[in-house]
Amino acid sequence: MSKNIIITGTSRGIGFELVHLFANQGDNVLALSRNAKPVSNLQFDNISSFAFDLCEKDDYQKVIDFVKNEWKHVDVLINNAGALLNKPFSETSFEDFEHVYRTNVFGVSEMTRVILPFMKKDSHVVTISSMGGIQGSMKFPGLAAYSSSKGAVITLTELLAEEYKETGPQFNVLALGAVQTEMLEEAFPGYQAPTTAQQMAEYVFDFSINGNKYYNGKVLQVSNSTP
């Protein structure tokens, strides 16, 4: 039985790989990113995509309309899109912080809120966080906005799991260590992560389908390295 999957941040990296994994399994995928081109080039009948910006309120209505008209329900939502800023705190402006939080926190919250009415008791919301958002983990200069935003969605996930524990769906969050993506390269030029986007996507893929049988309101640390 094919599932209906929504993934944000699909133009590159883990999100791009996830789209392929689900599509190849025969699931229906709605791939959302500000740049729809990379995914819309793929010749898959079961992939839908359009340009979508988490920071644009009006864009959410496009998603609601699509689900209403095409699917009626959603089995898995993967909040994967993220903004990464590496900048000394003293140089980080109000606008910088706001941009990171609008994408990494408000976007996750609003996407989840508008999709919840279409989710079933055993549907699964998976939010991608970072090891930097884990309390007590090693912290790095320059990541004040990014890592604190990733901490916020961990707590948000715990709260939503509690609020919806009787009715479902399940909410879990994956705190990823360093993954070799274009986003990482832009923030940390020259750093070589031990995990590829393809490898991490395979883990996220499996967890999003099976993880809610065992976990709800949990943060799993998915890292074999410090950053």
Backbone bond lengths (Angstrom), bond angles and torsions (degrees), N, CA, C in turn:
res aa  C-N    CA-C-N  psi(-1)  N-CA   C-N-CA  omega(-1)  CA-C   N-CA-C  phi
1 M - - - 1.473 - - 1.531 108.87 -
2 S 1.314 116.79 119.46 1.466 119.02 -177.02 1.526 110.42 -73.75
3 K 1.324 115.09 146.79 1.463 121.75 -178.95 1.532 109.63 -104.85
4 N 1.332 114.92 161.48 1.464 121.66 175.73 1.528 108.65 -105.57
5 I 1.321 115.91 119.59 1.462 122.24 -171.00 1.523 110.24 -122.59
6 I 1.335 117.33 130.23 1.466 121.52 172.16 1.526 108.34 -110.52
7 I 1.328 116.18 129.69 1.466 121.28 178.84 1.521 108.29 -129.18
8 T 1.328 116.97 131.55 1.464 120.69 175.37 1.531 109.47 -100.39
9 G 1.327 115.36 155.45 1.463 119.78 178.67 1.510 112.64 69.76
10 T 1.335 115.92 55.15 1.469 120.28 -170.72 1.526 114.54 -105.91
11 S 1.336 118.22 7.30 1.466 118.99 -175.16 1.528 112.25 -76.80
12 R 1.345 116.88 -17.72 1.469 120.22 -178.40 1.524 109.27 -164.19
13 G 1.323 115.60 176.43 1.456 121.10 172.54 1.523 114.25 62.94
14 I 1.337 114.82 -144.35 1.461 121.73 -175.44 1.524 111.09 -60.52
15 G 1.333 117.24 -42.72 1.462 120.69 -178.76 1.514 112.55 -60.43
16 F 1.326 116.47 -43.03 1.468 121.98 179.16 1.532 110.57 -61.27
17 E 1.341 115.85 -44.27 1.472 120.57 179.25 1.531 111.14 -65.75
18 L 1.322 116.65 -38.71 1.475 120.44 -179.60 1.520 111.71 -61.63
19 V 1.326 116.52 -40.27 1.466 120.54 179.51 1.525 109.79 -55.48
20 H 1.333 116.55 -44.84 1.466 120.52 -179.34 1.523 111.91 -65.49
21 L 1.330 115.94 -42.46 1.468 119.83 -177.37 1.527 110.92 -60.67
22 F 1.325 116.49 -45.94 1.471 119.38 179.73 1.524 111.36 -69.59
23 A 1.326 116.56 -42.43 1.467 119.88 -177.94 1.522 111.03 -63.27
24 N 1.321 116.06 -41.01 1.470 120.24 179.97 1.525 112.03 -66.44
25 Q 1.328 116.05 -24.15 1.467 120.36 177.70 1.530 110.73 -82.63
26 G 1.328 116.48 -9.12 1.465 120.38 178.99 1.507 114.72 96.26
27 D 1.336 117.20 8.08 1.455 120.35 177.88 1.533 110.21 -80.01
28 N 1.330 115.91 160.60 1.459 122.12 175.22 1.524 108.68 -91.53
29 V 1.310 117.07 128.67 1.463 121.24 -174.72 1.526 110.33 -122.04
30 L 1.327 115.46 131.40 1.459 120.96 166.65 1.523 106.45 -105.01
31 A 1.329 115.40 111.04 1.468 122.07 -175.54 1.523 108.71 -100.26
32 L 1.329 116.05 118.99 1.467 120.60 -174.48 1.520 111.09 -117.73
33 S 1.311 115.99 126.15 1.460 120.82 172.06 1.518 108.08 -158.48
34 R 1.324 115.21 162.62 1.471 118.44 -179.39 1.517 110.39 -61.96
35 N 1.326 116.41 -31.75 1.462 121.37 177.59 1.523 108.49 -110.76
36 A 1.315 117.36 101.64 1.469 121.09 -176.00 1.524 112.54 -78.83
37 K 1.329 117.58 -10.85 1.463 121.34 -169.76 1.537 114.73 -58.60
38 P 1.350 118.92 -49.67 1.473 117.74 -175.95 1.515 112.93 -56.19
39 V 1.329 117.64 -40.58 1.459 120.70 -178.21 1.519 111.41 -79.50
40 S 1.337 117.60 -36.96 1.464 119.42 -178.39 1.530 111.87 -68.80
41 N 1.323 116.95 -14.26 1.466 120.12 175.37 1.525 112.22 -75.08
42 L 1.318 116.81 -17.44 1.461 120.43 -175.99 1.525 109.85 -78.17
43 Q 1.300 116.25 137.35 1.464 120.70 -177.75 1.530 110.64 -93.09
44 F 1.300 116.09 72.36 1.461 121.52 177.15 1.519 108.21 -122.81
45 D 1.327 116.75 128.88 1.464 120.14 177.77 1.519 111.64 -68.40
46 N 1.340 116.32 -26.62 1.466 119.56 -173.24 1.530 113.22 -97.52
47 I 1.351 117.27 12.23 1.468 120.79 173.75 1.525 108.82 -111.74
48 S 1.320 115.46 125.31 1.464 121.21 172.53 1.517 107.43 -113.48
49 S 1.315 117.02 144.35 1.463 118.68 178.20 1.518 109.42 -153.62
50 F 1.306 115.26 146.97 1.464 121.21 169.28 1.520 107.80 -151.64
51 A 1.314 115.20 158.61 1.462 119.91 -178.35 1.523 109.13 -63.85
52 F 1.311 115.98 132.92 1.456 121.79 -175.23 1.523 109.17 -148.10
53 D 1.324 115.79 132.68 1.468 120.88 179.39 1.523 108.42 -120.20
54 L 1.331 116.12 119.73 1.466 121.34 -179.09 1.521 112.70 -58.03
55 C 1.321 116.35 -23.31 1.468 120.47 -176.92 1.531 113.13 -89.24
56 E 1.337 116.68 -3.18 1.468 120.78 -178.85 1.530 109.93 -104.78
57 K 1.318 116.11 111.04 1.472 120.64 -175.46 1.526 112.08 -56.23
58 D 1.314 116.83 -39.61 1.473 120.29 -175.18 1.532 112.64 -66.75
59 D 1.331 116.47 -24.61 1.465 119.50 -177.47 1.531 112.38 -67.01
60 Y 1.319 117.02 -26.51 1.471 119.38 -178.16 1.522 111.92 -65.03
61 Q 1.326 116.10 -30.85 1.470 119.21 179.15 1.523 111.04 -63.83
62 K 1.338 116.15 -32.89 1.474 119.84 177.49 1.528 110.33 -61.52
63 V 1.332 115.56 -39.98 1.470 120.49 179.85 1.528 110.36 -67.95
64 I 1.324 116.14 -45.13 1.473 120.69 178.74 1.527 110.19 -58.40
65 D 1.321 116.59 -46.93 1.472 121.16 -178.93 1.521 111.14 -62.07
66 F 1.333 115.90 -41.62 1.469 119.60 179.67 1.523 110.91 -60.55
67 V 1.331 116.57 -49.72 1.468 120.15 -177.38 1.526 110.56 -63.00
68 K 1.329 116.19 -43.23 1.476 120.29 179.13 1.517 111.72 -58.98
69 N 1.334 115.39 -45.03 1.468 120.17 -172.23 1.524 113.55 -83.63
70 E 1.324 116.82 -31.75 1.470 119.95 -171.60 1.531 114.00 -103.64
71 W 1.320 117.55 -38.01 1.472 120.58 -168.32 1.523 114.59 -117.22
72 K 1.299 117.10 -42.64 1.475 124.50 -173.62 1.540 113.28 79.11
73 H 1.325 118.42 -32.23 1.473 119.24 177.52 1.525 110.78 -144.32
74 V 1.334 115.49 162.02 1.470 122.74 179.45 1.530 108.60 -126.37
75 D 1.329 115.83 130.55 1.468 120.60 179.87 1.524 112.67 -90.76
76 V 1.327 115.97 -39.25 1.470 119.62 -177.15 1.526 109.44 -139.19
77 L 1.339 115.22 132.44 1.463 121.52 170.36 1.522 107.13 -117.07
78 I 1.332 116.74 123.42 1.462 120.99 176.70 1.527 108.15 -112.36
79 N 1.336 114.94 108.15 1.464 121.57 176.47 1.526 108.35 -82.57
80 N 1.319 115.00 89.67 1.463 120.90 -173.18 1.530 113.32 -106.19
81 A 1.330 117.31 -25.58 1.472 120.07 -176.62 1.521 110.62 -60.02
82 G 1.319 115.95 142.75 1.454 119.14 178.30 1.521 111.58 -156.41
83 A 1.329 114.85 154.75 1.464 121.20 174.04 1.520 107.75 -114.14
84 L 1.327 115.91 128.07 1.468 121.17 -178.45 1.517 109.10 -114.24
85 L 1.331 115.64 124.16 1.455 121.30 179.17 1.519 108.50 -122.19
86 N 1.343 116.38 125.62 1.466 121.63 174.78 1.525 107.26 -116.13
87 K 1.334 116.47 102.64 1.453 120.88 -173.12 1.530 108.29 -156.06
88 P 1.337 118.50 138.19 1.472 119.48 177.56 1.525 110.63 -54.28
89 F 1.330 116.25 139.55 1.461 120.48 -175.96 1.526 111.69 -56.61
90 S 1.312 117.12 -37.90 1.462 120.56 -177.02 1.527 112.14 -65.35
91 E 1.331 116.55 -20.50 1.473 120.75 179.74 1.535 112.17 -101.54
92 T 1.326 116.81 -2.45 1.463 120.83 -176.62 1.520 109.77 -82.32
93 S 1.320 116.34 118.01 1.464 121.05 -175.92 1.529 111.74 -84.49
94 F 1.314 115.31 167.80 1.468 121.91 173.11 1.532 109.70 -53.94
95 E 1.338 115.79 -43.03 1.475 121.03 -178.30 1.531 111.32 -65.82
96 D 1.352 116.74 -37.54 1.468 120.02 176.80 1.529 110.98 -60.12
97 F 1.323 114.54 -50.66 1.462 120.03 -179.49 1.521 110.45 -60.76
98 E 1.332 115.18 -43.32 1.464 120.18 -178.16 1.525 110.88 -61.99
99 H 1.327 117.01 -42.76 1.475 120.35 -179.54 1.524 110.92 -61.54
100 V 1.334 116.60 -45.69 1.468 120.58 -178.57 1.534 110.22 -63.21
101 Y 1.322 116.28 -44.73 1.472 119.95 -179.12 1.529 112.08 -70.01
102 R 1.323 117.53 -36.16 1.475 119.67 178.66 1.528 110.54 -61.80
103 T 1.318 116.53 -37.96 1.466 120.11 179.51 1.524 111.62 -79.85
104 N 1.319 116.15 -51.76 1.469 121.12 -168.92 1.523 114.48 -81.80
105 V 1.325 117.54 -23.80 1.470 120.25 -177.14 1.528 111.15 -118.03
106 F 1.336 117.26 -59.64 1.465 119.83 -177.18 1.529 110.68 -64.01
107 G 1.327 117.09 -38.46 1.465 120.79 179.23 1.514 112.08 -64.19
108 V 1.326 115.98 -42.39 1.470 120.82 177.51 1.527 109.89 -62.72
109 S 1.330 115.44 -45.50 1.465 120.60 -178.86 1.528 111.29 -61.74
110 E 1.330 117.08 -48.02 1.463 120.36 -175.32 1.530 111.66 -71.10
111 M 1.322 117.23 -40.79 1.471 119.34 177.86 1.527 110.05 -60.80
112 T 1.318 116.02 -44.03 1.465 120.21 178.74 1.531 110.55 -62.53
113 R 1.317 116.40 -43.60 1.467 121.02 -176.97 1.529 111.97 -61.94
114 V 1.334 117.02 -42.33 1.477 118.52 -176.16 1.529 112.13 -77.59
115 I 1.333 117.34 -22.46 1.468 120.43 -178.79 1.535 111.97 -89.48
116 L 1.318 117.44 -24.96 1.469 120.80 -176.98 1.534 114.52 -50.56
117 P 1.336 119.59 -41.56 1.468 118.40 -179.43 1.534 114.01 -61.44
118 F 1.318 117.14 -18.02 1.466 121.44 -178.32 1.531 112.28 -98.73
119 M 1.316 116.93 1.36 1.465 120.03 -175.46 1.522 111.09 -96.84
120 K 1.343 114.36 150.70 1.460 121.21 -178.19 1.532 109.37 -96.85
121 K 1.315 115.69 176.02 1.468 121.34 -177.25 1.522 111.39 -58.65
122 D 1.346 116.35 -35.61 1.470 119.90 -177.14 1.529 112.53 -104.19
123 S 1.340 117.25 17.81 1.468 119.76 174.33 1.528 108.93 -72.72
124 H 1.332 115.85 169.23 1.474 119.88 -171.60 1.521 110.02 -138.98
125 V 1.317 115.93 126.74 1.465 121.94 172.36 1.524 107.49 -105.24
126 V 1.331 116.32 117.64 1.466 121.79 179.36 1.520 108.21 -114.29
127 T 1.318 116.67 122.73 1.454 120.96 178.53 1.525 109.19 -110.40
128 I 1.326 115.64 133.32 1.461 120.85 -179.31 1.526 109.06 -90.22
129 S 1.318 116.03 116.51 1.454 121.99 177.16 1.526 107.90 -112.89
130 S 1.311 116.05 -159.05 1.463 121.37 -174.95 1.518 109.49 -141.08
131 M 1.330 115.69 152.05 1.465 119.96 174.67 1.527 110.72 -56.11
132 G 1.337 117.04 -28.30 1.465 121.19 178.91 1.512 113.19 -65.18
133 G 1.330 117.04 -18.56 1.453 121.42 178.96 1.516 113.57 -89.49
134 I 1.330 116.76 -3.89 1.467 121.43 -179.32 1.525 109.86 -82.35
135 Q 1.323 116.44 128.19 1.460 120.48 178.64 1.535 109.26 -62.80
136 G 1.327 115.78 129.08 1.460 120.07 178.35 1.515 114.45 88.94
137 S 1.347 116.79 -5.46 1.469 118.61 177.67 1.524 109.75 -76.88
138 M 1.333 115.43 166.38 1.458 120.25 177.48 1.534 109.62 -64.93
139 K 1.315 116.07 133.86 1.464 120.56 -178.23 1.530 110.24 -111.51
140 F 1.341 115.00 157.25 1.456 120.57 -175.48 1.524 110.92 -128.83
141 P 1.327 117.44 137.11 1.470 120.73 177.97 1.527 110.35 -59.99
142 G 1.321 115.53 145.34 1.461 120.22 177.34 1.511 114.30 94.65
143 L 1.351 116.47 -9.37 1.465 119.62 -174.63 1.527 112.55 -111.19
144 A 1.334 117.88 25.66 1.470 120.59 -176.49 1.526 111.83 -56.39
145 A 1.324 116.97 -48.73 1.469 120.16 -178.37 1.521 111.07 -69.37
146 Y 1.326 116.32 -48.13 1.466 120.95 -174.93 1.525 111.72 -63.34
147 S 1.330 116.65 -56.14 1.466 119.57 -173.69 1.525 111.86 -66.62
148 S 1.339 117.49 -36.13 1.465 118.80 178.57 1.529 110.46 -67.94
149 S 1.330 117.25 -34.61 1.473 119.77 176.85 1.525 110.71 -66.48
150 K 1.318 116.16 -34.98 1.460 120.33 179.94 1.523 111.30 -73.11
151 G 1.343 116.19 -26.98 1.456 119.79 171.97 1.520 111.30 -69.07
152 A 1.331 115.79 -36.32 1.469 120.72 -178.65 1.523 111.93 -62.38
153 V 1.340 117.98 -41.54 1.471 118.90 -177.27 1.531 112.01 -73.88
154 I 1.322 117.02 -21.11 1.471 119.25 173.24 1.527 109.30 -65.25
155 T 1.327 116.58 -48.97 1.470 120.74 178.90 1.525 110.82 -65.01
156 L 1.329 117.25 -39.73 1.470 121.37 177.50 1.532 110.36 -57.43
157 T 1.324 116.81 -43.87 1.462 121.78 179.63 1.518 111.34 -61.02
158 E 1.327 116.81 -44.09 1.468 120.80 178.90 1.529 110.65 -60.90
159 L 1.335 116.25 -41.56 1.466 120.88 -179.19 1.527 112.09 -66.89
160 L 1.333 116.91 -41.43 1.463 119.96 -179.45 1.527 111.34 -68.45
161 A 1.320 116.75 -38.27 1.470 119.97 177.77 1.528 110.11 -60.11
162 E 1.326 116.76 -39.34 1.473 121.08 178.50 1.528 110.78 -68.54
163 E 1.321 116.15 -43.55 1.469 120.24 -175.74 1.526 112.14 -67.48
164 Y 1.334 117.09 -30.42 1.467 121.26 -176.30 1.533 112.79 -111.75
165 K 1.337 117.28 19.85 1.469 118.50 -172.53 1.532 112.62 -66.97
166 E 1.337 117.87 -25.86 1.471 119.63 -179.85 1.525 111.74 -81.52
167 T 1.324 116.80 -34.46 1.465 120.52 -171.66 1.531 113.32 -103.26
168 G 1.365 117.88 -16.23 1.449 120.22 -169.24 1.519 108.54 75.95
169 P 1.296 118.82 174.04 1.474 127.26 -0.34 1.531 111.98 -75.56
170 Q 1.341 114.98 -171.13 1.454 120.55 175.39 1.536 109.53 -97.91
171 F 1.321 114.70 147.99 1.468 122.25 -178.77 1.521 109.41 -125.07
172 N 1.307 116.64 125.17 1.462 120.56 174.68 1.523 110.01 -138.71
173 V 1.320 114.95 161.41 1.465 119.71 -177.78 1.527 109.31 -133.63
174 L 1.312 116.17 136.80 1.460 122.42 178.01 1.525 109.13 -107.62
175 A 1.325 115.87 118.66 1.461 121.06 177.44 1.522 107.67 -93.43
176 L 1.321 115.77 105.16 1.462 120.62 -173.92 1.523 111.37 -88.60
177 G 1.328 114.69 143.93 1.455 120.09 168.61 1.516 108.94 -81.19
178 A 1.312 116.41 -163.92 1.465 120.43 -176.36 1.531 110.93 -67.70
179 V 1.328 115.42 129.22 1.460 122.74 176.69 1.522 107.57 -125.34
180 Q 1.336 116.04 135.70 1.467 120.06 -175.86 1.520 110.46 -74.18
181 T 1.326 115.64 90.91 1.459 121.44 178.75 1.528 109.00 -125.53
182 E 1.330 115.75 168.15 1.465 120.01 177.49 1.523 110.96 -62.74
183 M 1.352 116.10 -34.25 1.457 120.03 179.70 1.536 110.36 -63.62
184 L 1.329 115.96 -42.51 1.474 119.71 178.36 1.523 110.54 -64.64
185 E 1.320 116.47 -42.11 1.467 121.28 -178.70 1.528 110.90 -62.50
186 E 1.339 115.89 -38.24 1.468 119.49 179.44 1.527 111.44 -66.55
187 A 1.337 116.41 -37.30 1.471 120.35 -177.19 1.532 111.96 -83.22
188 F 1.340 115.73 -34.25 1.467 120.83 -177.58 1.532 109.25 -131.52
189 P 1.330 117.41 75.38 1.471 120.08 -176.63 1.525 111.00 -56.88
190 G 1.328 114.47 131.24 1.466 119.39 175.55 1.515 114.95 90.85
191 Y 1.344 117.96 -15.47 1.469 119.47 179.72 1.528 109.69 -72.72
192 Q 1.323 116.47 134.47 1.461 120.76 179.37 1.528 109.56 -107.81
193 A 1.307 116.59 111.99 1.467 121.00 178.57 1.530 109.57 -81.21
194 P 1.335 116.84 150.95 1.470 120.35 -177.53 1.529 113.72 -79.67
195 T 1.325 117.69 -10.10 1.465 121.48 -175.00 1.523 109.76 -121.43
196 T 1.337 116.53 135.64 1.465 120.39 178.10 1.534 110.03 -87.49
197 A 1.328 115.84 162.10 1.463 121.06 177.26 1.529 110.29 -60.76
198 Q 1.325 116.86 -38.40 1.470 121.04 179.66 1.532 110.98 -62.97
199 Q 1.332 116.80 -45.18 1.470 120.29 -179.82 1.521 111.62 -62.35
200 M 1.334 115.74 -44.99 1.459 118.74 -178.98 1.520 111.07 -68.85
201 A 1.326 116.92 -36.69 1.466 120.11 178.56 1.525 110.93 -60.98
202 E 1.322 116.86 -37.85 1.469 120.03 179.40 1.524 110.92 -63.67
203 Y 1.335 116.00 -38.07 1.465 119.68 177.54 1.529 110.51 -66.66
204 V 1.331 116.74 -47.84 1.472 121.63 -178.68 1.533 110.16 -61.88
205 F 1.311 116.38 -41.39 1.468 123.45 178.14 1.527 110.61 -55.31
206 D 1.329 115.56 -52.50 1.467 120.41 -178.35 1.530 110.87 -65.03
207 F 1.340 116.44 -42.74 1.462 120.18 -177.83 1.526 111.56 -65.27
208 S 1.320 116.81 -38.51 1.464 119.45 -176.37 1.534 111.36 -66.65
209 I 1.332 116.82 -27.26 1.465 120.69 179.59 1.530 111.21 -86.23
210 N 1.337 116.94 -38.60 1.462 120.54 -171.64 1.525 115.82 -111.66
211 G 1.344 117.59 -20.03 1.458 120.24 -170.39 1.511 114.86 -62.48
212 N 1.352 116.50 -31.61 1.468 118.27 -176.38 1.518 113.02 -75.95
213 K 1.340 117.59 -3.19 1.469 119.71 171.96 1.525 110.13 -74.94
214 Y 1.337 115.67 -22.80 1.465 120.57 -173.73 1.528 113.70 -118.49
215 Y 1.342 116.49 -22.67 1.460 120.41 -173.65 1.517 111.32 -130.18
216 N 1.338 115.36 145.85 1.464 121.01 168.87 1.525 107.62 -151.81
217 G 1.330 116.12 128.80 1.456 120.08 -178.88 1.508 113.32 72.52
218 K 1.331 115.99 25.34 1.455 120.03 -175.65 1.533 111.40 -112.81
219 V 1.351 114.27 151.15 1.452 120.29 171.59 1.527 107.75 -110.07
220 L 1.318 115.78 125.59 1.466 120.86 178.31 1.524 108.72 -108.46
221 Q 1.315 114.93 129.70 1.463 120.31 179.80 1.531 107.90 -88.46
222 V 1.340 115.04 116.57 1.461 121.37 -175.29 1.526 107.70 -114.88
223 S 1.313 115.14 84.35 1.461 118.48 -173.29 1.522 110.77 -156.38
224 N 1.334 114.72 138.17 1.464 118.79 173.07 1.519 109.91 -116.77
225 S 1.341 115.61 19.05 1.463 120.04 -178.85 1.516 108.59 -145.62
226 T 1.330 116.40 173.23 1.475 120.18 -177.39 1.528 112.50 -77.65
227 P 1.346 120.06 -54.31 1.473 117.25 -176.84 1.520 111.96 -69.66
